[in-house]
Amino acid sequence: FVSRAKPMQHLSPQRPPTSVLSPYMAVSVVGQFTCQLLALMSLVAEAAKHEPEARERDPEGKFEPGVLNTVVFLVLHLAQVATFAVNYTGHPFMESLRSNSAMFALLVAMAAMGIGLATGWLDFAGEWLELVELPQELRESL
């Protein structure tokens, strides 16, 4: 979907960043990392309040769904959607995100899926993905 974006018909007078280490890229990466890390840390701390008492988990044992891994899955899912949306290079170098209809539709569908799973509207998909139903106050935090 990203590679199918069409270049603009006319070259832009503005030049794209010349290096991955440019100030724009550095601020963008650090900003995205900070936002995603803070969101993950705060929601994991909130989810830990809703986990049953500490139990021993065997890393090699059978998977047991819980509130914590459900929250981590949902946060990382929505972070990936946001990363694709934020890092899409549109105007003035390529067609806009809305013009790239396949990419736009995919991002909207994936964001809707994440929201649907978080709110419990897609409980059939949650069961298939082995997610647990989140407590109401935790849903509101997400």
Accessible surface in RSA format (square Angstrom, percent):
REM  Atomic radii and reference values for relative SASA: ProtOr
REM  Chains: A
REM  Algorithm: Lee & Richards
REM  Probe-radius: 1.40
REM  Slices: 20
REM RES _ NUM      All-atoms   Total-Side   Main-Chain    Non-polar    All polar
REM                ABS   REL    ABS   REL    ABS   REL    ABS   REL    ABS   REL
RES PHE A   1   104.25  52.2  77.31  47.9  26.94  70.1  77.41  46.9  26.84  76.8
RES VAL A   2    80.39  52.9  75.24  68.1   5.15  12.4  75.24  65.4   5.15  14.0
RES SER A   3   110.74  93.6  73.66  98.3  37.08  85.4  57.59 122.6  53.15  74.5
RES ARG A   4   171.41  72.0 153.72  78.4  17.69  42.1  51.66  70.6 119.74  72.6
RES ALA A   5    10.36   9.5   2.22   3.4   8.14  18.5   2.22   3.1   8.14  21.6
RES LYS A   6   135.71  66.2 134.90  82.8   0.81   1.9  90.02  81.0  45.69  48.7
RES PRO A   7    94.57  68.9  85.83  78.2   8.74  31.8  85.83  70.9   8.74  54.3
RES MET A   8    72.76  37.7  54.07  35.8  18.69  44.5  53.18  45.2  19.58  25.9
RES GLN A   9   167.03  93.4 134.76  98.5  32.26  76.8  50.19 106.8 116.84  88.6
RES HIS A  10   154.68  84.5 143.49  99.7  11.19  28.6 100.38 103.5  54.30  63.2
RES LEU A  11   181.65 101.2 155.10 111.0  26.55  66.7 157.16 110.4  24.49  65.9
RES SER A  12    29.50  24.9   5.67   7.6  23.83  54.9   8.18  17.4  21.32  29.9
RES PRO A  13   137.07  99.9 102.09  93.1  34.98 127.2 114.59  94.6  22.48 139.7
RES GLN A  14   111.13  62.1 100.20  73.2  10.93  26.0  37.99  80.9  73.15  55.5
RES ARG A  15   188.56  79.2 169.41  86.4  19.15  45.6  65.68  89.8 122.89  74.5
RES PRO A  16    70.18  51.1  66.44  60.6   3.73  13.6  66.53  54.9   3.65  22.7
RES PRO A  17    65.41  47.7  35.51  32.4  29.90 108.7  46.41  38.3  19.01 118.1
RES THR A  18   120.74  85.9  80.47  81.6  40.27  96.0  62.62  84.1  58.12  87.9
RES SER A  19    52.81  44.6  41.24  55.0  11.57  26.7  38.51  82.0  14.30  20.0
RES VAL A  20   117.15  77.1 109.36  99.0   7.78  18.8 110.28  95.8   6.87  18.6
RES LEU A  21   158.93  88.5 136.76  97.8  22.17  55.7 138.18  97.0  20.75  55.8
RES SER A  22    17.45  14.7  12.34  16.5   5.11  11.8  17.45  37.2   0.00   0.0
RES PRO A  23   108.66  79.2 102.72  93.6   5.94  21.6 108.66  89.7   0.00   0.0
RES TYR A  24   148.78  69.5 138.60  78.9  10.18  26.5 100.96  75.9  47.82  58.9
RES MET A  25    62.18  32.2  62.07  41.1   0.12   0.3  52.87  44.9   9.31  12.3
RES ALA A  26    48.33  44.4  40.23  62.1   8.10  18.4  48.33  68.1   0.00   0.0
RES VAL A  27   110.69  72.8 105.79  95.8   4.90  11.8 109.17  94.9   1.52   4.1
RES SER A  28    29.21  24.7  18.07  24.1  11.14  25.7  18.26  38.9  10.95  15.3
RES VAL A  29    92.68  61.0  90.21  81.7   2.47   6.0  91.84  79.8   0.84   2.3
RES VAL A  30    94.55  62.2  93.46  84.6   1.08   2.6  94.55  82.1   0.00   0.0
RES GLY A  31    32.13  39.6   0.00   N/A  32.13  39.6  31.74  87.1   0.39   0.9
RES GLN A  32    35.37  19.8  30.17  22.0   5.20  12.4  27.41  58.3   7.96   6.0
RES PHE A  33   127.26  63.7 122.09  75.6   5.17  13.5 126.67  76.8   0.60   1.7
RES THR A  34    59.42  42.3  57.59  58.4   1.83   4.4  46.79  62.8  12.63  19.1
RES CYS A  35    87.52  66.2  78.59  87.7   8.93  21.0  27.34  69.3  60.18  64.9
RES GLN A  36    62.08  34.7  57.28  41.9   4.79  11.4  26.39  56.2  35.68  27.1
RES LEU A  37    72.57  40.4  69.08  49.4   3.48   8.8  72.00  50.6   0.57   1.5
RES LEU A  38   105.08  58.5 102.20  73.1   2.89   7.3 102.52  72.0   2.56   6.9
RES ALA A  39    42.40  39.0  34.81  53.7   7.59  17.3  41.56  58.5   0.84   2.2
RES LEU A  40    42.07  23.4  42.07  30.1   0.00   0.0  42.07  29.5   0.00   0.0
RES MET A  41   109.55  56.7 100.16  66.3   9.39  22.3  94.91  80.7  14.64  19.4
RES SER A  42    68.70  58.1  55.10  73.5  13.60  31.3  50.57 107.7  18.13  25.4
RES LEU A  43    23.80  13.3  23.80  17.0   0.00   0.0  23.80  16.7   0.00   0.0
RES VAL A  44    44.53  29.3  44.53  40.3   0.00   0.0  44.53  38.7   0.00   0.0
RES ALA A  45    58.08  53.4  48.00  74.1  10.08  22.9  55.15  77.7   2.93   7.8
RES GLU A  46    41.05  23.6  40.20  30.4   0.85   2.0   5.44  10.5  35.62  29.1
RES ALA A  47     0.00   0.0   0.00   0.0   0.00   0.0   0.00   0.0   0.00   0.0
RES ALA A  48    54.67  50.3  40.96  63.2  13.71  31.2  41.48  58.4  13.19  34.9
RES LYS A  49   150.23  73.3 113.45  69.6  36.78  87.6  80.48  72.4  69.75  74.3
RES HIS A  50    47.76  26.1  23.96  16.7  23.81  60.9  18.29  18.9  29.47  34.3
RES GLU A  51    31.59  18.1  14.99  11.3  16.60  39.5  13.41  25.9  18.18  14.8
RES PRO A  52    87.41  63.7  65.87  60.0  21.54  78.3  78.87  65.1   8.54  53.1
RES GLU A  53   158.72  91.1 146.05 110.5  12.66  30.2  69.08 133.6  89.64  73.2
RES ALA A  54   110.39 101.5  68.99 106.5  41.40  94.2  79.76 112.3  30.62  81.1
RES ARG A  55    88.11  37.0  64.41  32.8  23.70  56.4  54.07  73.9  34.03  20.6
RES GLU A  56   178.61 102.5 146.53 110.9  32.08  76.4  63.43 122.7 115.17  94.0
RES ARG A  57   129.09  54.2  99.14  50.5  29.95  71.3  60.97  83.3  68.12  41.3
RES ASP A  58    96.86  67.9  75.96  75.6  20.90  49.4  34.89  82.1  61.97  61.8
RES PRO A  59   127.47  92.9  87.04  79.3  40.43 147.0 100.46  82.9  27.01 167.9
RES GLU A  60   160.90  92.4 129.39  97.9  31.51  75.0  57.36 110.9 103.55  84.5
RES GLY A  61    37.02  45.7   0.00   N/A  37.02  45.7  19.55  53.6  17.48  39.1
RES LYS A  62   183.03  89.3 153.99  94.5  29.04  69.1 122.53 110.3  60.49  64.4
RES PHE A  63   102.28  51.2  89.36  55.3  12.92  33.6  96.35  58.4   5.93  17.0
RES GLU A  64   104.22  59.8  95.12  72.0   9.10  21.7  35.04  67.8  69.18  56.5
RES PRO A  65    55.38  40.4  40.73  37.1  14.64  53.2  40.73  33.6  14.64  91.0
RES GLY A  66    10.47  12.9   0.00   N/A  10.47  12.9  10.47  28.7   0.00   0.0
RES VAL A  67    17.75  11.7  17.20  15.6   0.55   1.3  17.20  14.9   0.55   1.5
RES LEU A  68    50.06  27.9  50.06  35.8   0.00   0.0  50.06  35.2   0.00   0.0
RES ASN A  69    43.83  30.2  37.13  35.9   6.70  16.1  31.80  76.5  12.03  11.6
RES THR A  70     1.96   1.4   1.91   1.9   0.05   0.1   1.86   2.5   0.10   0.2
RES VAL A  71     0.00   0.0   0.00   0.0   0.00   0.0   0.00   0.0   0.00   0.0
RES VAL A  72    45.37  29.9  45.37  41.1   0.00   0.0  45.37  39.4   0.00   0.0
RES PHE A  73    74.22  37.1  68.57  42.5   5.66  14.7  73.44  44.5   0.79   2.3
RES LEU A  74     0.20   0.1   0.20   0.1   0.00   0.0   0.20   0.1   0.00   0.0
RES VAL A  75    12.16   8.0   8.68   7.9   3.48   8.4  10.90   9.5   1.26   3.4
RES LEU A  76    88.02  49.0  87.68  62.7   0.34   0.8  87.78  61.6   0.24   0.6
RES HIS A  77    24.23  13.2  20.04  13.9   4.19  10.7   9.79  10.1  14.44  16.8
RES LEU A  78    49.49  27.6  45.46  32.5   4.03  10.1  45.77  32.1   3.72  10.0
RES ALA A  79    15.09  13.9   8.96  13.8   6.13  13.9  14.29  20.1   0.80   2.1
RES GLN A  80   119.52  66.8 117.97  86.2   1.55   3.7  29.68  63.2  89.84  68.1
RES VAL A  81    18.73  12.3  17.24  15.6   1.49   3.6  18.66  16.2   0.07   0.2
RES ALA A  82    47.21  43.4  41.29  63.7   5.92  13.5  47.06  66.3   0.15   0.4
RES THR A  83    45.08  32.1  43.90  44.5   1.18   2.8  40.56  54.5   4.52   6.8
RES PHE A  84   109.75  54.9 105.53  65.4   4.22  11.0 108.43  65.7   1.32   3.8
RES ALA A  85    39.81  36.6  27.86  43.0  11.95  27.2  28.11  39.6  11.70  31.0
RES VAL A  86    96.86  63.7  70.08  63.4  26.78  64.5  76.88  66.8  19.98  54.2
RES ASN A  87    77.02  53.1  53.59  51.8  23.42  56.4  30.95  74.5  46.07  44.5
RES TYR A  88    29.10  13.6   6.37   3.6  22.73  59.1  12.58   9.5  16.51  20.4
RES THR A  89    77.67  55.2  66.62  67.5  11.05  26.3  42.58  57.2  35.09  53.0
RES GLY A  90    13.44  16.6   0.00   N/A  13.44  16.6   6.85  18.8   6.59  14.8
RES HIS A  91   111.95  61.2  85.03  59.1  26.92  68.9  61.93  63.8  50.02  58.2
RES PRO A  92    47.59  34.7  41.78  38.1   5.81  21.1  44.42  36.7   3.18  19.8
RES PHE A  93    50.14  25.1  36.94  22.9  13.20  34.4  41.55  25.2   8.59  24.6
RES MET A  94    53.60  27.8  53.60  35.5   0.00   0.0  37.46  31.9  16.13  21.4
RES GLU A  95    23.40  13.4  22.60  17.1   0.80   1.9  11.96  23.1  11.44   9.3
RES SER A  96    28.19  23.8  27.51  36.7   0.68   1.6  21.30  45.3   6.90   9.7
RES LEU A  97    39.21  21.8  35.42  25.3   3.80   9.5  35.42  24.9   3.80  10.2
RES ARG A  98   184.11  77.3 167.82  85.5  16.29  38.8  56.57  77.3 127.54  77.3
RES SER A  99    68.16  57.6  40.33  53.8  27.84  64.1  22.10  47.1  46.06  64.5
RES ASN A 100     7.70   5.3   5.56   5.4   2.14   5.1   2.14   5.1   5.56   5.4
RES SER A 101    80.09  67.7  74.96 100.0   5.14  11.8  42.31  90.1  37.79  52.9
RES ALA A 102    40.12  36.9  28.07  43.3  12.05  27.4  37.22  52.4   2.90   7.7
RES MET A 103     4.35   2.3   4.35   2.9   0.00   0.0   1.98   1.7   2.36   3.1
RES PHE A 104    63.14  31.6  63.14  39.1   0.00   0.0  63.14  38.3   0.00   0.0
RES ALA A 105    59.41  54.6  51.11  78.9   8.29  18.9  56.38  79.4   3.03   8.0
RES LEU A 106    68.96  38.4  64.75  46.3   4.21  10.6  68.41  48.0   0.55   1.5
RES LEU A 107    15.87   8.8  14.95  10.7   0.93   2.3  15.23  10.7   0.65   1.7
RES VAL A 108    80.18  52.8  76.32  69.1   3.86   9.3  79.42  69.0   0.76   2.1
RES ALA A 109    49.98  46.0  39.88  61.5  10.10  23.0  46.44  65.4   3.54   9.4
RES MET A 110    63.04  32.6  63.04  41.7   0.00   0.0  42.82  36.4  20.22  26.8
RES ALA A 111    30.11  27.7  30.11  46.5   0.00   0.0  30.11  42.4   0.00   0.0
RES ALA A 112    58.13  53.4  47.00  72.5  11.13  25.3  52.40  73.8   5.73  15.2
RES MET A 113    54.40  28.2  51.92  34.4   2.48   5.9  29.81  25.3  24.59  32.6
RES GLY A 114     0.00   0.0   0.00   N/A   0.00   0.0   0.00   0.0   0.00   0.0
RES ILE A 115    90.08  51.3  89.23  66.5   0.85   2.1  90.08  64.9   0.00   0.0
RES GLY A 116     3.34   4.1   0.00   N/A   3.34   4.1   3.05   8.4   0.28   0.6
RES LEU A 117    16.17   9.0   0.93   0.7  15.24  38.3   1.74   1.2  14.43  38.8
RES ALA A 118     8.67   8.0   7.36  11.4   1.31   3.0   7.45  10.5   1.23   3.2
RES THR A 119    44.45  31.6  38.27  38.8   6.17  14.7  38.27  51.4   6.17   9.3
RES GLY A 120    30.58  37.7   0.00   N/A  30.58  37.7  15.77  43.3  14.81  33.2
RES TRP A 121   190.61  76.5 165.56  80.1  25.05  58.8 145.90  77.8  44.70  72.5
RES LEU A 122    49.57  27.6  48.91  35.0   0.67   1.7  49.19  34.5   0.38   1.0
RES ASP A 123    89.60  62.8  83.08  82.7   6.52  15.4  28.99  68.2  60.61  60.4
RES PHE A 124   141.11  70.6 131.19  81.3   9.92  25.8 134.34  81.4   6.78  19.4
RES ALA A 125    18.57  17.1  16.75  25.9   1.82   4.1  18.57  26.2   0.00   0.0
RES GLY A 126     8.06   9.9   0.00   N/A   8.06   9.9   8.06  22.1   0.00   0.0
RES GLU A 127   130.56  75.0 112.63  85.2  17.93  42.7  46.15  89.3  84.41  68.9
RES TRP A 128   205.49  82.5 179.74  87.0  25.75  60.5 157.92  84.2  47.57  77.2
RES LEU A 129    56.22  31.3  35.89  25.7  20.33  51.1  39.99  28.1  16.24  43.7
RES GLU A 130    84.80  48.7  78.62  59.5   6.18  14.7  26.98  52.2  57.81  47.2
RES LEU A 131    28.91  16.1  12.71   9.1  16.20  40.7  12.71   8.9  16.20  43.6
RES VAL A 132    44.56  29.3  32.95  29.8  11.62  28.0  38.66  33.6   5.90  16.0
RES GLU A 133   137.69  79.1 107.63  81.4  30.06  71.6  43.24  83.6  94.45  77.1
RES LEU A 134     6.73   3.7   1.97   1.4   4.76  12.0   2.32   1.6   4.40  11.9
RES PRO A 135    45.03  32.8  32.66  29.8  12.37  45.0  44.68  36.9   0.35   2.2
RES GLN A 136   110.84  62.0 103.09  75.3   7.75  18.4  55.47 118.1  55.37  42.0
RES GLU A 137   103.89  59.6  97.45  73.7   6.43  15.3  32.17  62.2  71.71  58.6
RES LEU A 138     0.00   0.0   0.00   0.0   0.00   0.0   0.00   0.0   0.00   0.0
RES ARG A 139    55.78  23.4  44.36  22.6  11.42  27.2   9.31  12.7  46.46  28.2
RES GLU A 140   129.38  74.3  93.55  70.8  35.83  85.3  46.28  89.5  83.10  67.8
RES SER A 141    59.82  50.6  26.33  35.1  33.49  77.1  18.63  39.7  41.19  57.7
RES LEU A 142    57.13  31.8   4.63   3.3  52.51 132.0  17.47  12.3  39.67 106.7
END  Absolute sums over single chains surface
CHAIN  1 A    10299.4       8575.9       1723.5       6892.8       3406.7
END  Absolute sums over all chains
TOTAL         10299.4       8575.9       1723.5       6892.8       3406.7
